Amino acid sequence: MRIVKALRGDTGGQVMLAVLLAVGILVPILSLAVPAASPWHVSTYTVTLLGKYLTYALLAVAVDLVWGYLGILSLGHGAFFALGGYAMGMYLMRQVGDRGVYGNPTLPDFMVFLNWPELPWFWHGFDRFWFAALMAILVPGVLAYCFGYLAFRSRVTGVYLSIITQALTYALMLAFFRNEMGFGGNNGLTDFKDILGVSLQADGTRAGLFIASALALALGYLASRYIVSSRLGRVAVAIRDAESRTRFIGYRVERAKAAIFTFSAMLAGVAGALYVPQVGIINPGEFSPLNSIELVIWVAVGGRATLYGAVAGALLVNYGKTVFTGIFPDAWLFALGGLFVLVTLFLPRGIAGLMTLRRAG
């Protein structure tokens, strides 16, 4: 009942969830049940691409939750996404076993190549899926809470907080590039074989990952919508609009910020964990500050403080990226920058704002 109440008045969210339900059912059926010769067949490549888009959409929801409703322009959410991805990547590497290039049943290939004598302590437990899934949520969450507690308690706000979040992801990127960290260095983790005992290359597995991504997006959206429509969400909006006044009337601003920031990081970690088995690799490049800046553009294009707008922005921008980079690969960053400028000048409320104006008209 509370979820239904949270969706009341959220027409855009209702439409998005209905479309997501339809796509989540139709795409796997058209991929697995329809013959490849049929024009209605959806290829495995397309299923994987759509699944990747859905993980990006979940990541965009996480960013919108803190930027749109809390007023925190985080330029470090790519770090939480990458940490979730590395947690799942470590599980997938443990599943390779003796099928690797060097045939070592315990050590991943890169550790054998670098002459590691034994498996590092922080790799233990990642041979179990449940443990890896738990770490994909807990590690980003704990990092976000610790970072947020220190930053919010010190009352760091505005552009200074944005710079610190960007510095966080940049520091993690430099650390993960180092071979002695035990995460594959600049090559990262790749050459995955199985997940939960089934081949990652099987059509059914790809469809299953797509369904899991759609389900995670739906649940993440509903949870975020529940938060923003609750008392905590109303406090978050008050903090965004007038933080000093909210603190003056007695609210513990730091606690509210830390709670929402931590939850947002956990959503990003889930998105990263679903992203890795579909693309087949995770490397330090995912920590790049440029990636985190791109997330902000997705949300700006879709529309801040709407959640469903963030989903639309992530899907549209990444589809445009797929098409545009195939035609003019070197010009994509210029196109992305131009899109951000145009949206800022002529569509400050994004696509969701444009839809609202059309309904009002």
Secondary structure, 3 states (H helix, E strand, C coil): CHHHHHHCCCHHHHHHHHHHHHHHHHHHHHHHCCCCCCCCCCCHHHHHHHHHHHHHHHHHHHHHHHHCCCCCCCCCHHHHHHHHHHHHHHHHHHHHHHHCCCCCCCCCHHHHHCCCCCCCHHHCCCCCHHHHHHHHHHHHHHHHHHHHHHHHHCCCCHHHHHHHHHHHHHHHHHHHCCHHHCCCHHHCEECCCEECCEECCCHHHHHHHHHHHHHHHHHHHHHHHHHHCCHHHHHHHHHHHHHHHHHHCCCCHHHHHHHHHHHHHHHHHHHHHHHHHHHCEECHHHHCHHHHHHHHHHHHHHCCCCCHHHHHHHHHHHHHHHHHHHHCHHHHHHHHHHHHHHHHHHCCCHHHHHHHHHHHC
